[in-house]
Amino acid sequence: MSEPDPEPDPAPEPGRSSRWAGPRRVSGRRAAAAGLALTAVAAGAGLGAARGHSPAVAGGPLAVDTARCGTPATRMAAGPVAFTVTDSSRTAYVSVYLTDAGGGRVYGEIPWLTPRHAAPLNTTLAAGRYAVRCVFSDGTKRTSRPVTVSGRASGAAAGYRPVPDLEMTAPVTAYRSWVSGRLPVLLTAVRRLDGDVRRGDLSAARRDWLTGHLDYERLGAAYHSFGDFDDAVDGMADGRPGGVASAGWTGFEAVEYGLWHGRGADRLRPLTARLVKDVTALERDFPSEDTDPGDLPLRAHEILENALEFQLGGSADYGSGTTLATVGANIAGTREVVRALTPLIRPRDPALLTTVTRDLDRADADVAACRTADGGWTPARSLDRERRARVDGDLGQALEDLSSLPGLLAPRTSA
């Protein structure tokens, strides 16, 4: 009796705090980022999952291990190619890339394949010379013999320039430098807010609360680097045992609730003093916190993803009616991420960069149109149907286009 196929590896639970734990919209229009046509979505699936795959004209089974990166056919016809790649090693995980012969462009990939498991590697190739490249978790790197593809094919993958790990260093450093420069501005704002409350000037406190809150919301991509500070500085009441009455609820939104629900300065002062303390600690701690290079492209679309769900939806409004101002700050924060990533985006997909810039300009104009005559903000829940549809649609389009960045710029070790 044959042994049963291995079970798929369980998907890891994402470690996301506060508002970053919400559901995601799934992009469809640009799902094949940078022209990459692949279906390597079962990298953790057992061999049984791969046996049901029907190979196309070219490709077929491809066994890889630390001694060799498979033995693909030396000649293939242009068109669809479908490999079923098996990691035959016992302990080494492997990333598998279908590249041109020089390794300058990637046409298909399996990001992470576990030992003794299989996954499909599908794409469409034009005429040219290609190879399969394997990068194992133990540091071993292997490249297959060259594959010559001849003939013509429609819909061939354009390929993309891989992003080596070290190429993400400069964008991450630039972004962290920008954040470091904004944290003192944030601290000044929360100290001003605390001073307003200490003097009992709650009218000034409402004005200065918004200034400080928007300063923080512009730092959207850094939240994952802030760790527990994000919940302390800007956590929502949702999910807390006592809701808005929870004793441990602190930060901008707890202050907002008090300012717009009639609480006096004596009840607000402990919250604003704590906010100053937490932002001071955040500024001091940030240089020692790490930013995962792969997080930056991911945050580029997650900022607006959360803006759509929590700000435009109104669930993050604790009385001020300014969630659309927060959306504007989130758009500004997204621009900073895109600006940091531009040196990597431009040579790989210049059209995407143009599209994203246009998307953000349009979304900015939509949000600006929600200002009131006195310079205030229309509450998100008060938008008429037409304006809400416009804001939602344009933000959704920006989100869809931005969702290409994680795939386009995912660091690929030795691809």
C-alpha positions in Angstrom: 0.0 0.0 0.0 1.4 3.4 -0.9 1.8 6.1 1.7 -0.7 8.9 1.7 0.3 12.2 0.3 1.7 14.8 2.7 -0.8 17.3 4.1 -0.5 20.9 3.0 1.5 23.1 5.4 -0.8 25.3 7.5 -0.8 28.9 6.4 0.8 31.2 9.0 -1.4 33.6 10.9 -0.5 37.1 10.0 0.7 39.2 12.9 -1.2 42.4 12.4 -2.3 44.8 15.1 -5.1 47.3 15.5 -6.7 48.2 12.2 -4.3 46.2 10.1 -6.1 43.0 11.0 -9.1 43.7 8.8 -10.1 41.8 5.7 -8.6 42.5 2.3 -10.1 43.4 -1.0 -8.7 41.2 -3.7 -7.4 42.8 -6.9 -8.4 41.4 -10.2 -7.4 43.8 -13.0 -3.7 43.6 -12.4 -3.5 40.3 -10.7 -0.7 39.1 -13.0 1.7 41.8 -11.8 4.2 43.1 -14.4 2.9 40.6 -17.0 3.8 37.6 -14.8 1.5 34.7 -15.7 1.8 32.0 -13.2 -0.2 29.8 -11.0 2.3 28.9 -8.3 -0.2 29.2 -5.6 0.1 25.8 -4.1 3.7 25.9 -2.9 2.7 24.2 0.3 0.4 21.7 -1.2 1.1 18.0 -1.0 2.0 15.8 -4.0 -1.6 14.7 -4.3 -2.6 18.3 -5.2 -0.2 18.4 -8.1 -1.2 15.0 -9.6 -4.4 16.4 -10.8 -2.6 19.0 -12.9 -2.9 18.6 -16.7 0.4 19.6 -18.3 0.3 21.8 -21.4 2.2 21.1 -24.6 5.5 21.9 -23.0 6.8 21.4 -19.5 5.9 18.3 -17.5 7.3 17.0 -14.2 10.4 18.7 -12.9 12.2 17.2 -9.9 14.7 19.6 -8.1 17.1 19.0 -5.2 20.3 20.6 -3.9 22.3 18.7 -6.6 20.3 19.9 -9.6 17.6 22.2 -10.7 15.7 19.7 -12.7 16.2 18.5 -16.3 13.8 20.3 -18.5 13.6 19.5 -22.2 16.3 21.4 -24.2 13.8 22.5 -26.8 10.2 23.6 -26.5 7.6 25.3 -28.7 6.6 28.8 -27.9 3.3 29.1 -26.0 1.9 27.9 -22.7 4.4 26.0 -20.5 3.3 24.0 -17.4 5.8 22.4 -15.1 4.9 20.4 -12.0 7.9 21.1 -9.8 8.7 18.7 -6.9 11.3 19.5 -4.2 12.9 16.1 -3.8 15.3 17.2 -1.1 14.6 16.1 2.5 15.2 19.3 4.4 15.8 22.3 2.1 13.0 24.6 1.1 13.4 26.0 -2.4 12.4 29.1 -4.5 12.1 28.2 -8.2 12.3 30.8 -11.0 11.9 30.4 -14.8 14.3 33.0 -16.1 15.9 34.0 -19.4 19.2 32.4 -20.0 21.1 35.3 -18.5 18.9 35.4 -15.4 18.0 39.1 -16.1 14.2 38.6 -16.2 11.8 36.2 -14.5 8.8 34.7 -16.3 7.4 32.5 -13.6 8.1 31.5 -10.0 7.2 29.4 -7.1 8.2 31.6 -4.1 8.5 28.9 -1.5 8.3 25.1 -2.0 8.6 22.7 0.9 10.6 19.5 0.9 8.8 16.5 -0.6 6.0 18.7 -2.0 5.0 19.8 -5.4 3.5 22.9 -7.1 2.6 24.1 -10.6 4.9 26.6 -12.4 2.9 27.9 -15.4 3.5 30.7 -17.8 3.5 31.5 -21.6 6.9 31.9 -23.3 7.9 33.6 -26.5 10.9 32.4 -28.6 14.2 32.7 -26.8 16.6 30.9 -24.4 15.5 30.2 -20.9 16.5 28.3 -17.8 15.1 27.1 -14.4 16.9 28.5 -11.3 16.6 27.0 -7.8 17.6 28.8 -4.6 17.5 26.5 -1.6 17.1 27.6 2.0 20.5 26.1 2.9 22.2 28.6 0.5 22.6 26.2 -2.4 21.9 27.7 -5.9 21.4 25.6 -9.0 20.5 26.5 -12.6 19.2 24.0 -15.1 20.6 23.4 -18.6 19.4 26.0 -21.2 16.0 25.6 -22.8 15.6 26.9 -26.4 12.0 28.0 -27.2 11.1 28.5 -30.9 8.0 29.6 -32.8 5.4 32.3 -32.1 3.0 32.7 -29.2 0.3 35.2 -28.3 0.0 36.4 -24.7 3.6 35.7 -23.8 4.7 36.8 -20.4 6.7 40.0 -20.5 8.8 39.0 -17.5 10.0 41.3 -14.8 13.3 42.3 -13.3 13.7 40.5 -10.0 14.3 42.6 -6.9 17.4 41.2 -5.0 17.1 41.5 -1.2 19.7 44.3 -1.0 17.9 46.5 -3.5 15.2 47.1 -1.0 17.7 48.6 1.5 17.8 52.1 0.0 14.0 52.5 -0.2 13.5 51.2 3.3 16.2 53.5 4.6 14.7 56.5 2.8 11.3 55.8 4.1 12.5 55.3 7.7 14.4 58.5 7.5 11.2 60.3 6.5 9.3 58.8 9.4 12.1 59.7 11.8 11.8 63.3 10.6 8.0 63.3 11.1 7.9 61.9 14.6 9.2 65.1 16.3 6.4 67.0 14.4 3.9 64.5 15.8 5.3 64.9 19.3 5.0 68.7 19.1 1.4 68.3 18.0 0.4 66.0 20.9 2.2 68.3 23.4 0.1 71.2 22.1 -3.0 69.1 22.5 -2.1 68.2 26.0 -1.5 71.9 26.8 -4.9 72.9 25.5 -6.6 70.3 27.8 -4.4 71.3 30.7 -5.6 74.9 30.3 -9.2 73.7 29.9 -9.4 75.1 26.3 -11.4 72.3 24.7 -12.2 74.3 21.6 -8.5 74.6 20.8 -8.0 70.9 21.8 -10.5 69.8 19.2 -8.6 71.8 16.5 -5.2 70.6 17.6 -6.4 67.0 18.1 -7.1 66.8 14.3 -3.7 68.2 13.5 -2.0 65.6 15.6 -4.1 62.8 14.4 -3.5 63.5 10.8 0.3 63.8 11.5 0.1 60.2 12.8 -2.1 58.9 10.0 0.4 60.0 7.4 2.8 57.5 8.9 0.6 54.6 7.7 3.3 52.4 6.3 5.3 52.5 9.5 2.6 51.0 11.7 4.0 47.5 11.3 7.3 48.8 12.7 5.5 50.6 15.6 4.5 47.3 17.2 2.4 47.8 20.4 2.8 51.5 20.1 0.2 51.7 17.3 -2.6 50.3 19.6 -1.5 52.7 22.4 -1.4 55.7 20.2 -4.3 55.1 17.8 -6.2 52.0 18.8 -9.9 51.6 18.2 -12.4 50.7 20.9 -13.8 47.8 18.8 -12.9 44.4 20.3 -12.2 45.7 23.8 -14.4 44.1 26.5 -15.9 47.4 27.5 -15.9 49.1 24.1 -15.6 52.9 24.5 -15.9 52.5 28.3 -12.8 50.3 28.5 -10.5 51.6 31.2 -7.4 50.7 29.1 -8.5 52.5 25.9 -6.0 55.2 25.2 -4.7 57.2 22.2 -6.0 59.6 19.7 -9.4 57.9 19.3 -10.1 57.7 23.0 -9.3 61.4 23.2 -11.6 62.1 20.2 -14.4 60.2 21.9 -14.1 62.3 25.0 -13.7 65.7 23.2 -16.9 65.1 21.2 -18.9 63.4 23.9 -18.9 66.1 26.5 -16.1 65.0 28.8 -14.4 67.7 30.8 -10.8 68.5 30.9 -10.3 66.7 34.2 -11.3 63.4 32.5 -9.4 64.1 29.3 -6.1 65.2 30.8 -5.0 61.7 31.8 -5.5 60.6 28.2 -3.6 63.4 26.6 -0.8 63.1 29.1 -0.6 59.4 28.3 -0.6 60.2 24.6 2.4 62.5 25.0 4.2 59.8 27.0 3.5 57.1 24.4 4.5 59.3 21.4 7.7 60.2 23.3 8.5 56.5 23.8 7.7 55.8 20.2 10.1 58.4 18.9 12.8 57.1 21.2 12.1 53.4 20.3 11.7 53.7 16.5 15.4 53.7 15.6 15.8 50.3 17.3 12.7 48.8 15.5 13.2 46.8 12.3 11.3 47.3 9.1 10.9 44.2 7.0 11.9 45.1 3.4 8.9 43.1 2.1 6.6 45.2 4.3 7.0 48.4 2.4 5.4 47.4 -0.9 2.7 45.6 1.1 1.9 48.7 3.1 1.5 50.8 -0.1 -1.9 49.3 -0.7 -2.8 48.3 2.8 -2.9 52.0 3.9 -5.8 52.7 1.5 -7.3 49.3 2.1 -7.8 50.2 5.8 -8.9 53.8 4.8 -11.7 52.3 2.7 -12.8 49.9 5.4 -12.5 52.0 8.6 -12.4 55.6 7.6 -14.8 55.8 4.6 -17.0 53.3 6.2 -17.2 55.5 9.3 -16.5 52.9 11.9 -13.4 54.8 13.0 -15.4 58.0 13.7 -15.6 58.6 17.4 -17.4 61.9 17.1 -15.3 64.4 15.2 -16.7 63.5 11.8 -13.2 63.9 10.3 -12.6 60.4 8.9 -12.4 61.9 5.3 -9.6 64.1 6.5 -7.9 60.9 7.7 -8.4 59.4 4.2 -6.6 62.4 2.8 -3.8 61.8 5.3 -3.7 58.2 4.3 -3.4 59.2 0.6 -0.5 61.4 1.6 1.1 58.5 3.4 0.7 56.3 0.4 2.4 58.8 -1.8 5.4 58.7 0.6 5.7 55.0 0.2 5.4 55.2 -3.5 8.0 57.9 -3.6 10.4 55.7 -1.7 9.8 52.8 -4.0 9.9 54.8 -7.2 13.5 53.8 -8.1 12.5 50.2 -8.1 9.1 50.6 -9.7 10.2 52.8 -12.7 12.5 50.4 -14.4 10.1 47.4 -13.9 6.7 49.0 -14.7 6.8 52.7 -15.6 3.2 52.5 -16.7 2.1 51.4 -13.3 3.9 54.3 -11.7 2.0 56.7 -14.0 -1.3 55.0 -13.3 -0.8 55.0 -9.5 0.1 58.7 -9.5 -3.0 59.5 -11.5 -5.2 57.4 -9.2 -3.9 59.2 -6.1 -4.4 62.6 -7.7 -8.0 61.7 -8.5 -8.7 60.3 -5.0 -7.1 63.4 -3.4 -9.5 65.6 -5.5 -12.5 63.5 -4.4 -11.6 63.9 -0.7 -10.9 67.7 -1.1 -14.4 68.1 -2.5 -15.8 66.8 0.8 -14.6 69.9 2.7 -17.4 72.1 4.0 -17.8 75.9 3.3 -16.3 76.7 6.7 -13.2 74.6 6.1 -14.5 71.6 8.1 -15.2 68.1 6.9 -18.4 66.3 5.8 -18.8 63.2 8.0 -18.4 60.1 5.9 -21.9 58.9 7.0 -23.4 62.1 5.6 -22.1 61.8 2.1 -24.7 61.7 -0.6 -24.9 58.5 -2.7 -23.2 60.0 -5.7 -20.3 61.4 -3.9 -19.8 58.3 -1.8 -19.8 56.2 -4.9 -17.2 58.4 -6.5 -14.9 58.4 -3.5 -15.3 54.7 -3.0 -14.8 53.9 -6.7 -11.7 56.0 -7.1 -10.1 54.8 -3.9 -10.9 51.2 -4.9 -9.2 51.8 -8.3 -6.1 53.1 -6.6 -6.1 50.2 -4.2 -6.4 47.7 -7.1 -3.5 49.3 -8.9 -1.4 49.5 -5.8 -2.0 45.9 -5.0 0.4 45.0 -7.9 3.3 46.4 -5.9 3.8 43.5 -3.4 4.2 41.0 -6.3 6.3 43.3 -8.4 8.7 44.2 -5.7 8.8 41.2 -3.5 12.5 40.6 -2.6 13.6 37.5 -4.4 16.8 36.0 -3.0 19.3 35.3 -5.9 16.6 35.1 -8.5 
